[in-house]
Every structure is written in C-alpha cells, then in structure tokens.
Amino acid sequence: MAARRRAAIRPLDAALVRLQTMAARGVQPTRMAREVEIIVGEWLGEVDADPADVRIRLDELHEQLASGVVDAEEQVSYVDPDEAAAVKQAGVTLSALVATRDAVARARGAL
C-alpha cells in the first residue's frame, strides 16, 4: 500500500484558519491585530522570504478578510435582537474580523 503524504498547507491558508479559529472563539480585536503582526513576522522570517511574496499573501489575506467582514455584517443582521447572547457573540466576532482586516491593511502599507 502506498503511503500517503500530507499535502503542505499554504501559509495563507494556515493564517486564515488560525485567524478564523480565534475569531470564532471570541478573541478580542486587539489580540486579533497582534496575531496578524505575528503572522507577518513569521512570513518575513521564513528562509528565502521575499517581501514582494509577503505583500501578495497580505493582498490575498485582505481580500479574504474583507469578504468575511461583509458576510459577518450580513449574519449580524439576521440575529434575533431578543437573543442577547447571540447578538453579543455576533458583534464580538464582527469586531474581531474588522480589526483583523484593518491590521492586514496596515501591514500591507508598511511593506
């Protein structure tokens, strides 16, 4: 039987999963922004890191997060206002995604 190799996960995909997991857990927006800084630092610290490649990743990450913010805004509008816990969770998640998107935009501008 042939051994299966696990496909390497693209750094961008790994970052998205990491950030989405944190947002779903209700991590505070400032922590999300710091996580973006950590991710960018990791990307820039890779062997053979090219700032142009990091910029491309950040562009893609920003597009994904901007789309996620739009989706989250739409989902917030569907939350029953009488369910306080759901409203709070939706707001926290949206705030985390907005902070993450904005942190990526700042990182893009810094490169």
C-alpha positions in Angstrom: 0.0 0.0 0.0 1.4 3.4 -1.0 2.0 5.8 1.8 0.0 9.0 1.7 1.8 12.2 2.1 0.0 15.1 3.8 -0.3 18.0 1.4 1.6 21.1 2.6 -0.8 23.8 3.7 -0.1 27.2 2.0 1.0 29.8 4.6 -2.0 31.9 3.6 -4.5 29.1 4.3 -2.8 28.4 7.6 -3.1 32.0 8.6 -6.8 32.2 7.6 -7.6 29.1 9.6 -5.6 30.4 12.6 -7.4 33.8 12.4 -10.9 32.3 11.8 -10.5 30.0 14.8 -9.5 32.9 17.0 -12.4 35.0 15.8 -14.9 32.1 16.4 -13.6 31.8 20.0 -14.5 35.4 20.6 -10.9 36.7 20.9 -10.7 40.4 21.5 -10.0 42.7 18.5 -6.7 43.9 19.8 -5.5 40.3 20.2 -6.5 39.6 16.6 -4.5 42.6 15.4 -1.4 41.3 17.3 -1.9 37.9 15.8 -1.7 39.5 12.3 1.6 41.1 13.3 2.9 37.8 14.5 1.9 36.1 11.2 3.5 38.8 9.1 6.7 38.5 11.2 6.7 34.7 10.7 6.3 35.2 6.9 9.1 37.7 6.8 11.3 35.5 8.9 11.0 32.5 6.6 14.1 31.3 4.9 14.2 32.9 1.5 11.5 35.3 2.5 10.7 37.9 -0.2 8.8 41.0 0.9 7.1 41.0 -2.5 5.7 37.5 -1.9 4.6 38.5 1.6 2.9 41.5 0.1 1.0 39.2 -2.3 0.0 37.0 0.6 -1.2 40.1 2.5 -3.2 41.2 -0.5 -4.9 37.8 -0.7 -5.5 37.7 3.1 -7.0 41.2 3.0 -9.4 40.2 0.2 -10.5 37.1 2.2 -11.0 39.1 5.3 -12.8 41.9 3.6 -15.2 39.2 2.2 -15.5 37.7 5.7 -16.4 41.1 7.2 -19.2 41.6 4.6 -20.5 38.1 5.4 -20.3 38.7 9.1 -22.2 42.0 8.7 -24.9 40.2 6.9 -25.1 37.5 9.5 -25.4 40.1 12.3 -28.5 41.5 10.6 -30.1 38.0 10.8 -29.5 37.6 14.5 -32.7 37.9 16.6 -32.4 41.1 18.7 -34.2 39.4 21.5 -31.4 36.9 21.9 -28.8 38.9 23.8 -26.1 36.3 23.9 -26.3 35.7 20.1 -26.2 39.5 19.5 -23.2 39.8 21.7 -21.4 36.9 20.1 -22.1 38.2 16.6 -20.9 41.6 17.5 -17.7 40.3 19.0 -17.0 38.2 16.0 -17.6 41.1 13.6 -15.4 43.4 15.7 -12.6 40.8 15.6 -12.8 40.4 11.9 -12.8 44.1 11.3 -9.8 44.5 13.5 -8.0 41.7 11.7 -8.8 43.2 8.2 -7.6 46.6 9.3 -4.4 45.1 10.8 -3.7 43.4 7.5 -4.3 46.7 5.7 -1.7 48.4 8.0 0.8 45.6 7.4 0.3 46.0 3.7 1.0 49.7 3.9 4.1 49.1 6.0 5.8 46.8 3.3 
